[in-house]
Amino acid sequence: MANTSTRTLRLLSLLQTHRYWPGPELAERLGVSARTLRRDVDRLRELGYPVQAQRGVDGGYQLAAGAALPPLVIDDEEAVALAVGLQAAAQNPVEGIAESSLRVLAKVVQVMPVRLRHRIDALRAMTVSAGWGGGQPRAAVDPGVLTTIALTCRDTERLRFSYTAADGRHTERHTEPHRLVSLGRRWYLVAYDLERHDWRSFRVDRLSVPQGTGARFRPRPLPTADAATFVRSRLDDLPRSHRVEVLVNAPAVRVRERIGKWATIEELDPTHCRVHMVTDNLEWPIMALGALGADFRVLNPPELLTQLHDWGARFTRAQ
């Protein structure tokens, strides 16, 4: 039998993976008697974990929602930030990260108070992931702002906020919010602007004082297939430093599996394809192309070829 500390941790892990455990089944999984199981449950309660017990023949245990995440006490905004980070990690292409992040996210949300679970559920349901944006600087966003927007999206409630454009101009916006889009290191709100009578995408880090008006609206159809496509189309229209075009000696399906989230792949024939990227920084395309494991030829821009030669010389010197 495992020692008490190890067994208690194992018990906590089991309680976090299932909503409800029948007592006999839980005791069998731990290899202990019903009496020892009760003592271990009491120990978890002493540590601050809200374990509920149901008595009787069909009795069992479950980990209830608590006022915080014991023994690590965090406030509401920190809890939301934690869930947002785990959700982003769950969409990470690095092998092993996504599955682990989803497991942790499920455990964290399960023990959150009901008021926080509603905020997290709204944020997860109203967010569309558009993959990595490549070369974008990180933009800080208040988790409270994200959840306020997500709730108005979910409830189809009109939203007012102040917005600062790229040129520094401040405006007040009255919108019908549709979805949040997570693109690379930035968040965008896709909404119908009631004063401009058109669809718009807003960078959330440039948005302040969002407030639901209480007025409901009938959702309008988007002009694109989904919110992520809408944001990407708007960003592609903006002037960028580099438009990358590369011929790759590999099937398009294989290249899409590797970098399809971050680039447009055009099939040329069964063994060749053309890759298009729009970026502010050439380092990201170099890393993405290097990860393909296939030969390629740079068509544009010339600066990319120069930088590849510099990287190649540096790697050669490292031998």
C-alpha positions in Angstrom: 0.0 0.0 0.0 1.3 3.5 -0.8 2.2 5.8 2.0 -0.5 8.3 3.2 0.8 11.3 1.3 1.2 9.5 -2.0 -2.2 7.9 -1.6 -3.9 11.3 -0.8 -2.5 12.8 -4.0 -3.7 9.8 -5.9 -7.2 10.2 -4.4 -7.2 13.9 -5.4 -6.2 13.0 -8.9 -9.0 10.5 -9.2 -11.6 12.9 -7.8 -10.5 15.5 -10.3 -11.0 13.2 -13.3 -14.5 12.1 -12.5 -17.6 14.0 -11.5 -18.7 11.3 -9.1 -17.0 8.1 -7.7 -18.9 5.3 -6.0 -17.2 4.6 -2.7 -16.4 0.9 -3.3 -15.0 1.6 -6.7 -12.8 4.4 -5.4 -11.5 2.3 -2.6 -10.7 -0.5 -5.0 -8.8 1.8 -7.3 -6.7 3.0 -4.3 -6.3 -0.5 -2.8 -7.6 0.5 0.6 -10.6 -0.2 2.9 -13.7 1.9 3.1 -12.5 3.2 6.5 -9.1 4.2 5.2 -10.8 5.9 2.3 -12.9 8.0 4.7 -9.7 9.1 6.6 -8.0 10.1 3.3 -11.1 12.1 2.3 -11.0 13.9 5.7 -7.4 14.7 5.1 -8.2 16.3 1.8 -10.9 18.4 3.5 -8.4 19.6 6.0 -6.2 20.8 3.2 -9.2 22.8 1.9 -10.6 20.6 -0.9 -14.4 20.6 -0.9 -15.1 16.8 -1.1 -18.8 15.9 -0.8 -19.9 12.5 0.4 -23.2 10.7 -0.3 -24.1 8.1 2.3 -25.9 4.8 1.8 -25.5 1.6 -0.3 -24.9 3.6 -3.4 -22.8 6.3 -1.6 -19.7 7.9 -3.0 -17.6 11.0 -3.3 -17.2 14.0 -5.6 -15.1 17.1 -5.6 -17.4 20.1 -5.4 -16.9 23.6 -6.6 -15.2 25.7 -4.0 -14.6 29.4 -3.3 -11.1 29.1 -4.7 -8.6 26.6 -5.9 -7.2 25.2 -2.7 -4.5 25.1 -1.5 -3.4 27.6 -4.2 -5.7 30.6 -3.5 -6.2 32.8 -6.6 -8.7 35.6 -7.3 -11.3 35.6 -10.1 -9.2 37.3 -12.8 -6.3 35.0 -12.1 -8.5 32.0 -12.4 -9.8 33.3 -15.8 -6.3 34.0 -16.9 -5.2 30.4 -16.0 -8.1 28.9 -18.0 -7.3 31.2 -21.0 -3.6 30.1 -20.9 -4.5 26.4 -20.7 -7.0 26.7 -23.5 -4.3 28.3 -25.7 -1.9 25.6 -24.7 -4.5 23.0 -25.7 -4.3 24.3 -29.2 -0.5 24.2 -29.3 0.9 22.0 -32.0 3.8 20.8 -29.8 3.3 17.0 -29.3 2.0 16.1 -25.8 1.1 19.7 -24.8 -2.4 19.8 -26.1 -3.7 16.6 -24.4 -2.1 17.5 -21.0 -3.5 21.0 -21.2 -7.0 19.8 -21.8 -6.8 17.4 -18.8 -5.6 20.2 -16.5 -8.2 22.6 -17.9 -11.0 20.1 -17.1 -9.7 19.7 -13.6 -9.3 23.4 -12.9 -12.8 24.3 -14.3 -14.4 21.5 -12.3 -13.4 23.0 -8.9 -14.2 26.6 -9.8 -17.1 28.4 -8.2 -20.3 28.4 -10.4 -19.9 32.1 -11.2 -16.4 31.5 -12.6 -17.4 28.4 -14.5 -20.1 30.4 -16.3 -17.5 33.0 -17.3 -15.0 30.4 -18.5 -17.6 28.4 -20.4 -18.7 31.6 -22.2 -15.2 32.5 -23.1 -14.4 29.0 -24.4 -17.7 28.8 -26.4 -17.4 32.3 -27.9 -13.7 32.0 -28.9 -12.5 30.8 -32.3 -8.8 29.8 -32.7 -7.2 30.9 -35.9 -3.8 29.5 -35.3 -0.4 31.3 -35.0 0.0 34.7 -36.5 3.7 34.5 -37.0 6.0 37.4 -36.0 3.4 39.3 -34.0 4.4 41.0 -30.8 2.6 39.9 -27.7 -0.4 42.1 -26.8 -1.5 42.2 -23.2 -5.3 41.7 -22.6 -7.2 42.0 -19.4 -9.0 38.7 -18.7 -11.9 40.6 -17.3 -12.3 42.4 -20.6 -12.3 39.0 -22.5 -15.0 37.5 -20.3 -17.2 40.6 -20.5 -17.0 40.4 -24.3 -17.6 36.6 -24.3 -20.7 36.9 -22.2 -22.2 39.5 -24.5 -21.4 37.3 -27.5 -23.1 34.3 -25.8 -26.1 36.3 -24.7 -26.5 38.2 -28.0 -26.4 41.5 -26.1 -25.3 44.7 -27.6 -21.9 46.0 -26.5 -20.4 49.5 -26.0 -16.7 50.2 -25.6 -14.0 52.8 -26.3 -11.5 51.9 -29.0 -8.1 53.3 -29.9 -7.1 52.9 -33.5 -3.6 52.2 -34.8 -3.1 56.0 -35.4 -4.1 56.8 -31.8 -7.6 58.1 -32.6 -10.2 57.4 -29.9 -13.8 56.5 -30.8 -16.8 55.2 -29.0 -18.3 52.0 -30.5 -21.8 50.5 -30.3 -21.8 47.0 -31.6 -23.5 43.6 -32.0 -20.7 41.3 -30.8 -20.3 38.0 -32.7 -17.2 36.1 -31.6 -13.7 36.4 -30.1 -10.9 35.2 -32.3 -7.5 34.1 -30.8 -4.9 34.7 -33.5 -1.3 34.2 -32.6 -0.5 36.4 -29.6 -3.5 38.7 -30.1 -7.2 38.7 -29.5 -9.8 40.1 -31.9 -13.5 40.9 -31.5 -15.7 40.4 -34.6 -18.8 42.5 -34.4 -21.3 44.4 -36.4 -20.8 48.2 -35.9 -24.2 49.8 -35.6 -23.0 53.3 -36.4 -20.9 52.3 -39.4 -23.4 49.7 -40.6 -20.8 47.2 -41.4 -18.8 44.3 -39.9 -15.6 45.1 -38.2 -12.7 43.4 -36.3 -11.3 45.1 -33.2 -8.1 44.3 -31.4 -9.1 43.6 -27.9 -5.9 45.1 -26.4 -7.0 48.4 -27.9 -10.5 48.1 -26.5 -11.4 49.5 -23.1 -14.4 49.8 -20.7 -16.6 47.2 -22.5 -20.2 47.2 -21.2 -23.2 45.3 -22.2 -26.2 47.5 -22.8 -28.9 44.9 -21.8 -30.4 45.2 -25.3 -30.7 41.9 -27.2 -30.3 41.5 -30.9 -31.0 39.0 -33.7 -27.6 37.6 -35.0 -26.7 38.7 -38.5 -25.0 36.4 -41.0 -21.3 36.9 -41.3 -19.9 37.9 -44.8 -17.4 35.1 -44.5 -17.5 31.4 -43.6 -16.5 32.0 -39.9 -15.1 34.7 -37.6 -11.5 33.5 -38.0 -11.7 33.8 -41.8 -13.1 37.3 -41.4 -10.2 38.4 -39.2 -7.6 36.9 -41.5 -9.1 38.6 -44.5 -9.0 42.0 -42.8 -5.4 41.4 -41.7 -4.3 40.3 -45.2 -5.6 43.7 -46.5 -3.2 45.6 -44.2 0.2 46.6 -45.4 2.8 44.1 -44.1 6.6 44.1 -44.3 6.9 40.8 -46.1 4.8 38.6 -48.4 6.5 35.2 -48.6 6.2 32.9 -51.5 8.0 29.5 -51.6 8.0 26.4 -53.8 8.2 23.2 -51.7 9.1 19.8 -52.9 6.5 18.0 -50.9 2.8 17.0 -51.3 0.4 19.8 -50.3 -1.4 17.6 -47.8 1.8 16.9 -45.9 2.7 20.6 -45.8 -0.8 21.5 -44.6 -0.4 19.1 -41.7 2.8 20.8 -40.6 2.2 24.5 -41.2 -1.4 24.8 -42.6 -2.5 26.9 -39.6 0.0 29.6 -40.4 0.2 29.6 -44.2 -1.8 29.3 -47.4 -0.9 26.1 -49.3 -1.5 25.9 -53.0 -1.2 22.4 -54.6 0.8 22.4 -57.9 1.0 18.6 -58.5 1.1 15.5 -56.3 4.7 16.2 -55.2 4.9 20.0 -55.2 3.1 22.9 -53.7 3.4 26.7 -53.3 3.4 28.2 -49.8 2.2 31.8 -49.1 2.8 33.7 -45.8 2.3 37.3 -44.7 4.5 38.4 -41.8 6.2 41.2 -40.1 9.2 39.0 -39.2 11.1 36.6 -41.5 12.4 34.5 -38.6 9.1 32.7 -38.3 8.9 31.6 -42.0 12.4 30.3 -41.7 11.6 28.1 -38.7 8.3 26.9 -40.3 10.1 26.0 -43.6 12.9 24.3 -41.7 10.4 22.1 -39.9 9.0 20.7 -43.1 11.9 18.4 -43.7 11.7 19.0 -47.5 13.7 21.0 -50.1 12.2 24.3 -51.1 13.0 27.3 -53.3 12.3 30.9 -52.3 10.4 33.0 -54.8 9.8 36.1 -52.7 11.0 38.2 -51.0 14.8 38.4 -51.7 15.4 39.3 -48.1 14.2 35.9 -47.0 16.9 34.2 -49.2 19.6 36.5 -47.7 18.5 35.7 -44.2 18.4 31.9 -45.0 22.0 32.1 -46.2 23.0 33.9 -42.9 21.3 31.2 -40.8 22.9 28.4 -42.9 26.4 29.8 -42.4 25.8 30.2 -38.7 24.6 26.6 -38.4 27.6 25.4 -40.4 30.0 27.2 -38.0 28.3 25.4 -35.1 29.7 22.0 -36.2 
